[in-house]
Amino acid sequence: MLGDPTISRKGAKAQSKCAACVIAVLLWLGFGPSLQAEVKLPRVLSDHMVLQRDRPIRIWGWADPDEKVTVTLGEGKQTAKAGKDRAWEVQLPAMKAGGPHVLTVAGTNTVTINDILIGEVWFCSGQSNMGYGVLKALNPDKEIAAANHPKIRFLTAPTLEAKEPASDIKSEWRVCHPKMIAYTSAVAYYYGRELHQKLDVPVGLIVSAVNGTRIEPWTPGVGVESVKELVGKDKTQDGDLYNGMIHPFTNYPIRGAIWYQGEGNVGDGMWYYHRMRALVGGWRKNWGQGDFPFYYVQLTPLNWGGKPVTMHPELWEAQTASLQIPNTGMAVTTDIVGHVGDAHPRNKQEVGRRLARWALAKTYGHKDLPYSGPLYQSMQVEGDKIRLSFDYADAGLRARDGKALTWFTICGADRQYVPAKAMIDGKTVLVWADAIMEPVAVRFGWHQIAEPNLMNAHGLPASPFRTEKK
């Protein structure tokens, strides 16, 4: 028999009351779940992280309003009280490179973060060429097998678009070893490996990249507002990727950033320069670390099919103009091409090395290290020839393959460009064409598939350019 349902309901009610009494007693005695919210840290503060050396260390998180939180790292110790929004933050003294260290954060509960290194931290962002994994780059088997670098650490942000600035991300730090490196950013890895080997300090690399993206979604509103050319005119500056994949890291001190993006903006011409100003300025404003180093990659040649052949060079021109932004550097890659139909050159090792040259020379003070290929400086008409002068050519100029210089064109007053001859003359280049008696301008590498052979004596390639005023 099932029995009287009324009696069953009464029994259940009595059991419920009894259970509630037991839970109340257990909580009163200190057992069971806490009635208070636990102290919580953002996931960028996790085991194996690298903190920026020689710079005050920021530790932050959340707790109950008015809850006291004590943070200890090495000899540094600070206490903070959570605000009404539950947020708290402390600043600990700067530390020298080394480790491992342990971080403890104590409130109603204690959070412990282990295996922390102090070293150099770089933020690595862009589109697919930044996200491109080691497995797809040159010599993957050899590189993966050799990727045992316990003092290089990675945090890779998951793709996240957000309409409002996010406060956290779903990712954690990982130690560099063969089992994790295959799908990790090749450019970031080879850049970080070069710094680690040359500086002999731990290196932390935060990778935040998404395939096929334009520069606009990575740009915060404060950056757009700082560039008058964009204010009220550019409606595509939505900042969704900045909100989800950049902003959560802006409390985390870094040394600088590297950037590999641009294919998504080919066709924008010099507008890309203004967008770079907005991106770099916005990031620097929100990180609050002044004009930190920002090094980027100039795109490789690429065949865009039926699109105008000057579209790609105009993007190169905007990238070169971006060197006017303080404390920036550009790795030229016109010679790093698998084939001109592939937007993803496999030689990411050399891309990483060239970015690292900028950092080692400009950020870390390696005075005798060449870091840039020739950049057009000025021109002078000499009869039926034009003489070109370059920055970063003090040691002289060379042809990469030892042959005649390639991809020069010249024009007269009619602006009709024709193929030109070019000859190195010390630190300059003389350009002429038999059909042009009174030349007025020169273009170099001004074609989407151009792989010119002009370089300096250090083997670094010249950036494409045009001498006429825009």
C-alpha atoms as one frame of an Amber mdcrd trajectory, in Angstrom:
protein
   0.000   0.000   0.000   1.130   3.550  -0.761  -0.379   4.884   2.491  -2.227
   8.082   3.197  -0.842  10.909   1.004  -1.696  13.455   3.699   0.480  11.619
   6.200   3.298  11.399   3.595   3.213  15.156   2.959   3.272  15.880   6.702
   6.246  13.556   7.134   8.144  15.225   4.286   7.459  18.648   5.805   8.765
  17.499   9.168  11.900  16.041   7.542  12.495  19.306   5.676  12.289  21.297
   8.926  14.686  18.898  10.587  17.199  19.138   7.716  17.042  22.934   7.816
  17.783  22.868  11.547  20.781  20.608  11.025  22.192  22.858   8.257  21.721
  25.944  10.434  23.600  24.313  13.324  26.435  23.189  11.021  26.819  26.685
   9.601  26.782  28.150  13.134  29.579  25.733  14.096  31.614  26.782  11.029
  30.976  23.816   8.757  29.552  23.875   5.242  29.683  26.631   2.568  30.567
  30.174   3.613  27.857  32.775   3.640  30.460  35.242   2.270  31.785  35.389
  -1.287  35.285  33.985  -1.662  38.218  36.164  -2.624  38.651  35.780  -6.362
  41.506  36.640  -8.751  41.353  37.223 -12.509  42.664  34.279 -14.503  45.621
  36.222 -15.829  46.899  35.879 -12.251  47.444  32.123 -12.254  50.096  29.482
 -11.667  53.176  29.797 -13.945  52.598  33.477 -14.725  55.433  35.888 -15.523
  55.326  39.322 -13.906  57.121  42.312 -15.390  60.461  42.940 -13.698  61.626
  46.327 -12.390  58.110  47.709 -12.385  55.556  47.989  -9.524  53.410  44.843
  -9.454  49.630  45.213  -9.505  47.510  42.477  -7.963  43.737  42.826  -8.079
  40.525  40.870  -7.721  37.130  40.731  -6.033  35.721  40.038  -2.582  32.756
  41.032  -0.422  32.338  44.799   0.076  34.567  46.073   2.920  36.400  42.727
   3.141  40.103  43.097   3.976  42.466  41.284   1.609  46.179  40.779   2.328
  48.544  40.077  -0.574  52.063  38.690  -0.114  54.717  38.142  -2.793  58.367
  37.737  -1.853  59.172  40.489   0.628  56.225  42.590  -0.521  53.015  42.674
   1.509  49.993  44.955   1.179  46.425  45.014   2.486  43.395  46.422   0.689
  39.692  46.669   1.371  37.129  45.692  -1.265  34.889  48.507  -2.392  31.137
  48.548  -2.851  31.669  47.105  -6.337  33.594  44.206  -4.687  36.828  45.221
  -6.459  40.156  45.579  -4.667  43.731  46.232  -5.781  47.200  46.479  -4.253
  50.560  47.553  -5.626  53.661  45.665  -4.564  57.268  46.794  -4.947  59.094
  46.060  -8.198  61.182  42.883  -8.249  64.266  41.757 -10.147  64.193  38.932
 -12.681  64.068  35.481 -11.142  61.875  33.039  -9.292  59.982  30.880  -8.776
  57.883  32.787  -6.257  54.576  32.163  -4.485  51.744  34.697  -4.255  49.216
  34.439  -1.438  45.976  36.400  -1.262  44.172  36.054   2.065  40.682  37.206
   2.990  37.824  34.993   4.175  39.681  32.347   2.186  43.275  32.095   0.937
  44.287  31.837  -2.715  47.800  30.634  -3.531  49.485  31.136  -6.906  52.594
  29.009  -7.470  55.601  28.957  -9.797  55.668  32.686 -10.547  58.622  34.077
 -12.496  59.726  37.692 -12.759  60.957  38.730 -16.189  59.844  40.393 -19.423
  56.169  40.431 -20.456  55.026  41.190 -24.007  51.533  41.450 -25.433  51.181
  39.827 -28.880  48.151  40.623 -31.014  46.749  40.857 -34.536  45.055  38.566
 -37.019  45.897  35.141 -38.454  49.619  35.720 -39.003  49.982  36.341 -35.272
  47.784  33.399 -34.340  49.516  31.053 -36.848  50.850  28.084 -34.849  54.341
  26.585 -34.742  52.976  23.426 -36.387  52.286  25.393 -39.605  55.584  27.296
 -39.655  58.927  26.136 -41.051  60.565  22.983 -39.654  57.696  22.136 -37.292
  58.965  18.733 -36.139  62.399  20.057 -35.227  61.041  23.213 -33.598  58.379
  21.413 -31.564  60.849  18.815 -30.274  63.249  21.560 -29.174  60.606  23.753
 -27.481  61.642  22.912 -23.940  61.964  26.349 -22.359  60.545  26.313 -18.819
  61.268  30.008 -18.357  59.115  31.002 -21.349  55.426  31.131 -20.471  52.297
  31.691 -22.604  48.754  32.833 -22.010  46.522  32.629 -25.089  43.222  34.503
 -24.927  40.113  32.797 -26.326  38.155  34.655 -29.000  35.600  36.905 -27.348
  33.664  39.873 -28.696  32.042  42.082 -26.074  29.990  45.259 -26.203  31.383
  46.405 -22.864  34.936  46.077 -21.487  35.368  42.633 -19.905  37.122  42.191
 -16.572  38.343  38.600 -16.995  39.207  35.953 -19.591  38.925  32.152 -19.663
  42.560  31.179 -19.989  45.608  30.509 -17.850  49.392  30.559 -18.122  51.238
  27.560 -19.556  54.903  26.591 -19.451  56.617  26.286 -22.833  57.269  22.639
 -23.708  56.871  20.410 -26.784  53.390  19.178 -25.863  51.839  22.657 -25.843
  53.734  24.618 -28.487  52.289  23.174 -31.730  49.213  25.411 -31.828  50.768
  28.384 -30.022  51.620  31.561 -31.941  54.817  30.980 -33.906  55.693  34.685
 -34.157  55.199  35.177 -30.421  57.241  32.056 -29.641  60.188  32.912 -31.897
  60.130  36.510 -30.670  60.055  35.431 -27.044  62.696  32.756 -27.557  65.078
  35.317 -29.062  64.571  37.671 -26.109  64.955  34.845 -23.604  68.211  33.671
 -25.142  69.700  37.153 -25.540  68.565  38.609 -22.200  68.761  35.426 -20.103
  65.584  36.270 -18.181  62.118  34.679 -18.045  59.720  35.807 -20.764  55.920
  35.908 -20.575  53.892  36.157 -23.791  50.196  37.039 -23.823  48.707  36.136
 -27.213  45.417  37.705 -28.288  44.743  37.244 -32.012  41.797  36.389 -34.286
  41.888  35.307 -37.930  40.574  37.634 -40.619  40.084  40.686 -38.421  40.409
  44.360 -39.251  42.197  46.787 -36.960  38.982  48.566 -35.883  37.574  45.913
 -33.512  40.895  45.925 -31.616  40.739  49.690 -31.039  39.232  51.207 -27.860
  36.938  54.210 -28.104  39.423  56.424 -26.275  41.887  55.778 -29.080  39.429
  56.734 -31.807  38.515  59.904 -29.933  42.195  60.927 -29.838  42.547  60.964
 -33.651  40.648  63.862 -35.211  40.681  62.246 -38.666  38.539  59.392 -37.310
  36.148  61.180 -34.973  32.631  61.151 -36.373  33.809  59.755 -39.707  34.648
  56.107 -39.138  31.602  54.114 -38.110  33.375  50.735 -38.083  35.331  51.427
 -34.903  33.311  49.119 -32.684  36.045  47.883 -30.314  34.355  44.519 -29.657
  37.606  42.541 -29.693  39.351  45.171 -27.614  36.613  44.851 -24.987  36.774
  41.064 -24.830  40.439  40.301 -25.529  42.562  43.340 -24.659  40.861  45.206
 -21.833  41.034  42.295 -19.328  44.842  42.604 -19.436  45.218  46.362 -19.015
  45.822  46.029 -15.253  48.694  43.625 -15.966  52.024  45.459 -16.358  53.836
  44.669 -19.619  57.066  45.791 -21.245  55.440  46.378 -24.623  53.449  44.934
 -27.531  54.014  43.322 -30.919  51.406  43.492 -33.675  50.931  41.488 -36.902
  47.845  42.599 -38.794  46.870  44.461 -41.937  45.505  42.106 -44.585  42.017
  42.864 -43.301  42.561  46.567 -44.031  44.199  46.342 -47.458  42.430  48.958
 -49.569  42.310  51.540 -46.778  45.519  53.281 -47.839  46.694  56.023 -45.477
  43.555  55.678 -43.366  45.333  52.681 -41.849  47.980  55.050 -40.469  45.303
  56.989 -38.595  43.823  53.731 -37.337  47.241  52.670 -36.083  47.485  55.969
 -34.233  44.122  55.220 -32.618  45.033  51.630 -31.733  48.436  52.385 -30.237
  47.262  55.543 -28.487  44.203  53.807 -27.065  46.147  50.846 -25.722  48.756
  53.087 -24.149  46.093  55.276 -22.561  44.246  52.343 -21.016  47.363  50.504
 -19.812  48.570  53.693 -18.158  52.254  52.894 -18.700  53.181  55.794 -20.961
  54.432  55.247 -24.511  55.439  51.616 -24.114  57.250  49.974 -27.083  55.009
  48.902 -29.952  56.669  46.864 -32.730  54.786  45.592 -35.756  55.197  43.609
 -38.973  54.917  45.124 -42.434  52.954  42.705 -44.624  54.589  40.359 -47.113
  53.751  40.642 -50.838  50.438  39.059 -51.777  48.620  38.491 -55.061  45.102
  39.878 -54.635  43.975  38.664 -58.043  41.910  41.202 -59.977  42.228  43.957
 -57.390  44.431  47.031 -58.086  48.117  46.120 -57.879  48.855  49.308 -55.886
  46.376  48.476 -53.125  48.917  46.435 -51.162  51.737  49.016 -51.545  49.422
  51.732 -50.252  48.983  49.677 -47.080  52.781  49.307 -46.867  53.006  53.075
 -47.146  50.601  53.530 -44.228  52.548  51.015 -42.164  55.777  52.894 -42.874
  54.094  56.184 -41.913  53.150  54.581 -38.591  56.818  54.819 -37.599  55.976
  58.456 -36.838  54.128  57.186 -33.760  56.596  57.493 -30.849  58.475  54.384
 -29.718  57.405  52.126 -32.581  59.332  49.850 -34.933  58.543  47.952 -38.137
  59.868  44.580 -39.291  59.939  44.591 -43.108  59.137  41.195 -44.662  59.080
  41.716 -48.441  61.726  38.987 -48.730  59.967  36.474 -46.457  57.586  34.958
 -48.961  56.648  31.333 -49.536  54.780  32.299 -52.678  52.841  35.466 -53.439
  49.517  33.642 -53.375  49.880  32.783 -49.676  49.000  35.392 -47.058  50.752
  33.305 -44.389  54.505  32.988 -45.032  55.880  30.006 -43.131  59.185  31.553
 -42.105  57.881  32.884 -38.825  61.314  32.345 -37.279  62.736  35.282 -39.222
  59.687  37.440 -38.499  60.191  36.833 -34.780  63.907  37.574 -35.032  63.339
  40.866 -36.847  60.809  42.024 -34.278  63.235  40.987 -31.546  65.998  43.062
 -33.157  63.873  46.178 -32.662  63.235  45.282 -29.041  66.832  44.349 -28.246
  68.189  47.524 -29.837  65.549  50.088 -28.860  64.071  48.703 -25.630  66.999
  46.802 -24.136  69.866  49.002 -25.320  71.910  46.613 -27.476  73.727  49.460
 -29.199  75.568  47.609 -31.964  72.628  45.530 -33.194  71.206  46.564 -36.617
  67.418  46.517 -36.449  65.969  48.120 -39.589  66.401  47.819 -43.315  66.752
  50.907 -45.527  63.910  53.415 -45.272  63.497  56.076 -47.936  64.732  59.473
 -46.761  64.998  61.861 -49.721  65.600  62.239 -53.455  67.660  64.582 -55.611
  67.396  65.024 -59.389  70.788  64.835 -61.111  70.279  65.432 -64.822  68.445
  62.426 -66.247  68.821  60.457 -63.004  67.401  60.554 -59.498  69.577  59.865
 -56.485  67.837  58.245 -53.506  69.066  58.511 -49.933  68.064  56.187 -47.089
  68.031  55.914 -43.351  69.636  52.768 -41.917  72.154  52.559 -44.764  75.286
  53.800 -42.969  77.130  50.530 -43.583  76.181  50.588 -47.252  73.625  48.935
 -49.529  73.537  45.558 -51.266  71.471  43.462 -53.652  70.247  40.381 -51.812
  70.987  38.041 -54.716  74.020  39.876 -56.065  72.152  40.814 -59.248  70.877
  44.127 -60.652  68.415  45.991 -58.417  64.770  45.171 -59.066  61.326  46.759
 -58.845  62.287  50.379 -59.483  60.138  52.566 -61.751  60.559  56.199 -62.737
  58.433  58.917 -64.344  58.595  62.365 -65.895  56.154  65.241 -65.541  53.370
  63.159 -67.126  53.484  60.738 -64.126  53.583  57.742 -66.468  55.880  55.287
 -64.722  58.197  53.021 -66.687  60.598  50.281 -65.562  63.901  51.781 -64.417
  67.497  50.802 -64.031  69.059  51.265 -60.613  72.614  51.191 -59.322  74.011
  51.324 -55.812  76.386  54.236 -55.314  77.800  54.003 -51.804  74.951  54.710
 -49.393  72.637  55.911 -52.164  70.897  54.500 -55.239  70.888  56.100 -58.701
  67.731  55.460 -60.771  67.127  56.220 -64.442  65.399  55.080 -67.642  66.543
  55.754 -71.190  63.078  57.041 -72.127  62.902  59.620 -69.298  65.090  62.660
 -69.828  63.652  64.832 -67.061  62.658  62.527 -64.190  60.494  63.780 -61.336
  59.659  60.758 -59.155  60.569  57.151 -58.359  58.658  54.198 -57.019  60.218
  51.139 -55.414  58.444  47.829 -54.897  55.161  49.502 -55.852  53.273  46.333
 -56.792  51.382  43.789 -54.720  53.708  40.903 -55.707  56.970  42.866 -55.570
  59.855  41.052 -53.891  62.637  43.628 -54.412  66.248  42.740 -53.683  67.568
  46.000 -52.188  68.861  45.593 -48.642  71.477  47.105 -46.390  74.840  45.565
 -45.547  73.266  43.816 -42.555  70.895  41.820 -44.760  67.724  43.686 -43.788
  65.403  44.538 -46.721  64.332  47.994 -47.848  60.698  48.969 -47.381  58.652
  49.828 -50.526  58.024  53.526 -51.128  57.114  56.245 -53.615  58.763  59.650
 -53.729  55.895  61.711 -55.109  53.877  63.785 -52.680  50.448  62.337 -51.893
